[in-house]
């Protein structure tokens, strides 16, 4: 599969493309949050959710059956970066009442299951608490190792 080799290590990586991945999956999210906070646009007990990916788990790399070698390096690094940012932001905002976390929303779903899936994610967000601050979780609220 050529698309799997597109951004694989030792495949002639284009670092301008790497910058795009980081902007989309990490930097833009952090900048938006920073502006929301600086402009006092968040409720004092806001739940700040970043949608990440299990592909951003360094600990799980190579341990899951769907983790093939030569996967999209830029995507994985950019998702690890947002998880790292969330962990650090939650620490920096610890004195505030915000809850900041990363969610791996799951893998591609059938369109027919979208309503059930949406309800599951909403229920998850409704049920997170301050003890979840800084975590990286899946839709069942299981911790994903970093």
N, C-alpha and C positions, 0 to 999 in steps of 0.2 A: 504494500500500500504506500504509494508515493507521498500522500499527505502526512503520514506518520513520520516520514523522514525529513519533512520540510524544515523543521527547526531542531534537528537532532545534533548532538555534539559530534564534531568532526564531519559535518555535512556541508561546510561552507556557510556557516551562520552569518546572517546579515544583522549587524548590531543596530542599524536604524530601525529594523523591525522589532528588535528587542525593546527599544525605547517606547514604541507604540503599545506593546503589551503591558509594560509597566505603567504607562499613562492611563490606559483603559482600566486595568484590573487593580491598580493600587493608588497611584498618585492622585487621580481625579477624585476618588472617594475620600481620601484624607483631606484634600483641599476644600471640598464641599463641606465636610464636617467642621473643619476649622472655621470657615466663614459662617456657618450656622451658629456656632458657639460664640464667636466674636460679636455677631450681630444680635445676640440674645433671642434667637428664633426657635429655640428648643424648650419644651416644657422641662421644668426642673427635675422631673423623674422620667425623662425620655429613655426609651429602649432603642439603642442605636445598633442596627443590624447590618452587617456586611455579608453579602452572599459571596462565598468563597467556593472552594472545591476540595474534595479529598485528595485531588492531585497535588495540592499544596502541602500535604503532610510529608515531611522529610522522613519521619519514623516509619511510615507505611510503604515507602518507595520500594518496589520490587517484591513486596510480601503479598500482594493481592493478585488474584488470577488475571485480572484485566490490565495489570501494569506490565506492559510490554517494554522491552528495551527500545531505546531510540524514540521514545515518545516526545511530545512537543516540549522541549526544554524551556522555551520562553514562557509558555503558559504555566508550567509547573513553578518556575521561579517567581513569576508575577503573583501567583496565588499564595505561595509561601510568603511573599513580601506583604500582602494584605493581612495575612494571619499574624505576622510579626508586628505590623503596624497596630492592629487591634489590641494585641497584648500590651504594647507600650502605651497606647492611648488610654486603655482602661487603667493602667497604673498611674498615668499622669492626671487622670480625672478622678482618681480614687476619693478625693475629698468631696466630690460632687455626688449627687444622687443618680447619675446616669448609669445605665447598664449598657455596656459595649461588648459585642461578641460577634464571632464569625460563625456562619452556618453553611455547611455543605448541604445544599437543598436536595440532593439526590441526583440520580442520573436521568437521562431523557425519559419522559413519560409519554404514554399514549394519550392522545387528545381527549379521548373519552374519560380518562381518569383525572383530568385537570381539576374539576370541581372538588373531588375528594382530596386531591393533593393540596389544593389551595386551602381547604379547610384544615388540613393537617398542619401546614405551615403557620396558619393564623393561630391555631390552638397552641402550637409550640411557642410562638411569640407571646401570646397571652399568659403563658405559664412560666416564663423565665423570671428569675428574681435576682436580687443583688448577688446572691451566691454564685450566679452564672457569669458574672462580670469577667471579661477577658478570656472566656473559654472559646474553644473551637468545637462545635457540636454538629451532629447529624439531625435529620428530621424527627428522630425518636428521642432526642435529647441525650444521646450517648456522646461522651467525650471522644474526640478524635485525637490521637496522639500527634504531637508536633513532629 
